Structure formats: structure tokens, C-alpha cells
Amino acid sequence: MDDLAALDELNRLLDADDSETVNTSMRLSVSLRNAAALAVEHFRAAPSATTMAAAALRQSLETLSMETALQLHYREHPEARPSLAEIAHALAVQDGSPLAERPDLLAAAASAVVKRRPAADADDVLLWAEAQLAVSA
């Protein structure tokens, strides 16, 4: 089964009627089991620890599905992958940062920061750009 077929099957299973259940056994650490029980009892986080575990598993699988679909899209269309500067700009817009009005500064910051930290992310770029503004003020 190739990645796309596996992704399609994963989504089909996630979209299927899930009213039919099956008993399963999971090995959990004692502390994780106790934390779930505490969350259910005191914070009413879910009707039961089992429901909480099933919801967490579903959320994890749905996240995996979305991330996989995006990576498969980028594999087929590498030009669609946003640059680090574009991601930093989107983050600045989302955060309401004044840097959102300075895509030129963000592009320069992205270029500079990856030279020193190749695995830099958008937060690193924003921090670098803010530092550059502070130094020049």
C-alpha cells in the first residue's frame, strides 16, 4: 500500500460510523492512568478515562492525517512549500506583531538566522527581527 492509499484508508476509517466498539487492552504507566482518573474525577475532562484515551487517539490520528496530506502535497508540489520568511510573516500576522508590516525585515532575518541555526523556525525569525529592531533603535 502506498502512502496515498494508506492515507485514504486512514481517513475512511476515521470517517466511518464508530458506534460499534471493541474491547482492547493498552499498557499504560501507573502515573498516566492515575492522571487520567484524576482528570475525569476532579475536572470532568471526559466521561471516563477510556473515553479520554479514545479521544486523544482520534485527535492524534487526525493530526497525523493532516500532516501527512500536507507532506504528500509538498512532495508532489515542492514549490508550494512556504519559505521560512513566509511562515514567519504569517506568524507575525497571527500574533498581531508590528513585524507583520515589515516582510522585508522578516526576509532578511530568516536569511541571517538560518546561517547560524539551520533548523530555525518562525519564532526564531521573529525573535531575530525584534532583536535587530531593538539594536537599531
N, C-alpha and C positions, 0 to 999 in steps of 0.2 A: 504494500500500500504506500503510495507516495504521500508527501506532506499535504497536498491539497485534498486528496481523498480522505486522509485521516482527519483533517480539519473539518471537512464536510460532515463526516460521521460523528465527530465530537459535537458539532452544533446540532445535528439531528437528534442525538441522544439528549442534549441539554434542553431542546425544544419539545421533546416527547412528553406525553402525559406521565407525570410522576406520582400518580395516586397509588400505583402498585408498589409495594415496598418489599424488601428482602432483608433478612437478618444478616448482619455481618459482624465480624469481630475485629477490633482495632486495638493495638497495643499502644497505650498512652503512658506517659510518665505520670507518676502519682501527683506531682505538683501541677501538671496541666489538667488532669482530671479534677483535682481539688479546686483549681482556679475556675474551671467551667462551672462546677457545682456552686461555688460561691457567687459567681456572676448571675447564675439562674436564680438562686435563692434570694440574694440580697438586692440585686439590681434589676431583676426581671428581664435579663438580656434576651431570653428566649424561653419558650415553654419548658424546655428540657435541655440537658447537656447534649443529648443526641441530636435534637433539632439544631442546636447551635453548631455542632460539628458538621452536620449535613449542609447547613447554610454556608459555613466557611469553605467547605469543599466545593460547593457550587460556585461561590464567588471566585475561588482560586481557578477553577476550570474556565469560567467565563473570561477572566483576565488573561489566562493563557491563550484562549481562543482569539481574543482581540489582538494581543501582542504578536501571535503567530501570523494572523492575517496581515498585519502591518508589515512584518518582516518578509513575508512571501511577496507582498506588493513591491517592497523596495528591491527585492531580488530581481523581480521582473522589470522594474522601472527605477533603476538607481538614481536617475535624475530627479525623481520625486522626493528623495530624502532631503529634508531641510538641513541647511548648514547650521553650525553651532551659533553663528551670529543671528540667524533667523529664529532659532529656538530661544535664544536669549531675549530677542526683541519681543517675541510672543509672551515670554515670562514677565518681562517688564510691563507690557500692556496689561496682562492679567493681574499683576500686583499693583497697578496704578502708579508705577515708578515714573519719575520725570525722565528717566533714561529712555522711556518709550518714544520720546520726541527726538532722540539722538541715535538713529540707526547707524550713522557714520561712526560715532564713538564706540558703539557696540561691535561693529565690524572690526575696528582697529583693536579693541580689547580682545575679541575672540582670536584674532590672528596672533596677538602677543602672548596671551595666556597659554595657548597650546604649545608654544615653543618651550615653555618652562614646565608645563604639566600636560603631556599629551592626552591624558584621559580626562581633561577638564570637562565640566558640564556647564549648563546655562547659569547656574548660581555662581560658579567661579567667574564667569564672564561679567556678570552684573557686579560682583564684588570688585573685580579688577577695574571696571569702568568707574565705579564710585570712588575707588582709591585714586584713580587718575584725576578725577574731578576735584577731589579734596586737595591733592598736591598742587594742582594748578590754581586753586582759589586764593 
